[in-house]
Amino acid sequence: MNAEGPARIIPVRVSASGLAEATGLDLPRILDVLRARDHDAGPDEVLGADLAISVCAELGKRVMVEPRDLALECLYEHETRGELGSDPGGRAGAIVDGVLSDVDELDEMIESVSEHWSVARMPVVDRNVLRIGLHELRSDRTTPTAVIISEAVRLAQTYSTQKSPSFVNGVLATLAKTIRDG
């Protein structure tokens, strides 16, 4: 079966039921494909991007992982394991390279507006979401501020704690006033 139509965006890691919700595919069909591949997954089993993409392709649905999600995963691995893993290339790779080349400056800017929180005390995911958002605010003038902040908030909602989205929103909105409006 050929995958047709526009690609749906999925997170880097997604449960089988989350994949069904994101793509409109039936969960039992997704689970059948996984079982046929000797991957006996339940609805809450988390799938990696490569597996999710290939399952969807087999079921005729095009999906792709959002570059910011890939960049976040690479930055997380870099910080927790000390290595980048495979280069995601494309836009995700450009984001990773930009963040890593300016990390000290980005962290200083984040700390300057995050009351009572040093960057070192922030959860790894939160600080990397903020770094990505701030990097984009500084380097990508074609993407509207609201989109950059919205995407950072989405990353925080998807990958971090319940309080993280509002924290990320507040820090990036404050920084955006200086960077974009100033």
C-alpha positions in Angstrom: 0.0 0.0 0.0 1.4 3.4 -0.9 1.4 6.2 1.7 -0.6 9.1 0.3 -1.5 12.6 1.4 0.4 15.0 3.6 2.6 13.6 6.3 1.3 13.8 9.8 3.7 15.0 12.5 4.5 12.6 15.3 6.7 12.9 18.4 10.1 11.1 18.5 8.6 8.6 20.9 4.9 7.8 20.8 2.7 5.1 22.3 0.8 2.8 19.9 -2.5 4.5 21.0 -0.9 7.9 20.6 0.2 6.9 17.1 -3.4 5.9 16.3 -4.7 9.2 17.6 -2.1 11.3 15.7 -2.7 9.5 12.4 -6.3 8.4 12.4 -5.3 4.8 12.0 -7.1 2.1 13.9 -5.2 0.9 17.0 -5.9 -2.8 16.3 -4.4 -2.5 12.8 -1.3 -0.8 14.3 -1.0 -3.6 16.9 -1.5 -6.3 14.2 1.4 -4.8 12.1 3.6 -4.7 15.2 2.8 -8.4 16.0 3.5 -9.4 12.5 7.0 -7.9 13.0 7.4 -9.9 16.2 7.0 -6.8 18.3 4.2 -7.8 20.7 3.2 -4.3 21.8 0.3 -3.1 23.8 -1.6 0.2 23.4 0.7 2.0 25.9 4.0 0.6 24.6 6.2 3.5 23.4 7.6 3.2 19.9 10.6 4.9 18.5 10.3 7.1 15.5 11.7 4.7 12.9 9.3 1.9 13.9 6.3 4.2 14.1 7.1 5.6 10.6 7.5 2.2 9.0 4.3 0.9 10.6 2.4 3.9 9.3 3.9 3.5 5.8 2.8 -0.2 5.8 -0.7 1.0 6.6 -0.7 3.8 4.0 -0.1 6.8 6.2 2.8 9.2 5.8 4.2 10.5 9.0 7.3 12.4 10.0 9.0 13.5 13.2 9.0 17.3 13.8 12.6 18.6 13.5 12.4 20.3 16.9 11.5 16.9 18.5 14.6 15.3 16.9 16.8 18.3 18.0 15.5 17.9 21.6 16.3 14.2 21.6 19.8 14.8 20.3 20.5 17.6 22.8 19.1 15.4 25.6 21.4 12.5 24.6 24.3 14.9 24.4 23.7 16.2 27.9 22.9 13.0 29.6 25.3 10.7 27.8 27.9 13.1 26.6 27.4 12.1 23.0 25.2 13.3 20.2 24.4 9.9 18.7 23.6 10.0 15.0 23.4 13.4 13.3 19.8 14.1 12.5 20.7 16.3 9.6 18.5 18.8 7.9 16.7 21.4 10.0 17.0 19.3 13.2 20.8 19.2 12.7 21.0 22.9 12.2 19.1 23.5 15.4 21.4 21.2 17.3 24.5 22.8 15.8 23.2 26.3 16.6 22.3 25.5 20.2 25.7 23.8 20.9 27.7 26.5 19.3 26.0 29.2 21.4 25.1 27.2 24.6 26.9 29.5 27.1 25.4 32.6 25.7 21.9 31.0 25.5 22.2 29.9 29.1 23.2 33.3 30.2 20.2 34.8 28.5 17.8 32.2 30.0 19.2 32.7 33.5 18.8 36.5 33.2 15.0 36.1 33.0 14.2 32.9 34.9 13.6 34.1 38.4 15.0 31.8 41.1 16.1 29.2 38.6 19.7 28.7 37.4 19.9 26.8 34.1 21.8 24.1 36.0 18.9 23.5 38.3 16.3 23.2 35.5 15.3 19.7 34.3 17.4 18.6 31.3 14.3 18.7 29.0 13.2 22.2 30.1 16.6 23.8 29.6 17.0 22.2 26.2 13.5 23.3 25.1 14.4 26.8 26.2 17.7 26.7 24.4 16.0 25.5 21.2 13.3 28.2 21.4 15.8 30.9 22.2 18.1 29.8 19.4 15.2 30.0 17.0 14.1 33.4 18.3 17.6 34.7 17.6 18.4 33.0 14.3 15.1 32.4 12.5 13.5 35.6 11.6 11.1 33.9 9.1 9.2 32.0 11.8 6.8 34.1 13.8 7.5 34.6 17.5 4.2 33.0 18.4 5.0 29.9 16.5 8.4 29.4 18.1 7.0 29.9 21.6 4.0 27.6 20.8 6.3 24.9 19.6 8.5 25.2 22.7 5.4 24.9 24.9 4.3 21.8 22.9 7.7 20.2 23.4 7.4 20.9 27.2 3.9 19.5 27.3 4.9 16.4 25.4 8.2 15.6 27.1 8.4 17.3 30.5 6.4 18.0 33.7 3.0 19.5 34.2 4.4 22.9 35.2 7.0 23.1 32.4 4.8 24.5 29.7 3.9 27.7 31.6 7.5 28.1 32.7 8.8 27.7 29.1 6.1 30.1 27.9 7.0 32.8 30.4 10.8 32.6 29.9 10.6 32.7 26.1 7.9 35.4 26.0 10.1 37.6 28.2 13.2 36.9 26.0 11.2 37.5 22.8 10.3 41.0 23.9 14.0 41.9 24.0 15.1 39.9 21.0 12.2 40.4 18.6 10.5 43.6 19.8 13.4 45.5 21.1 
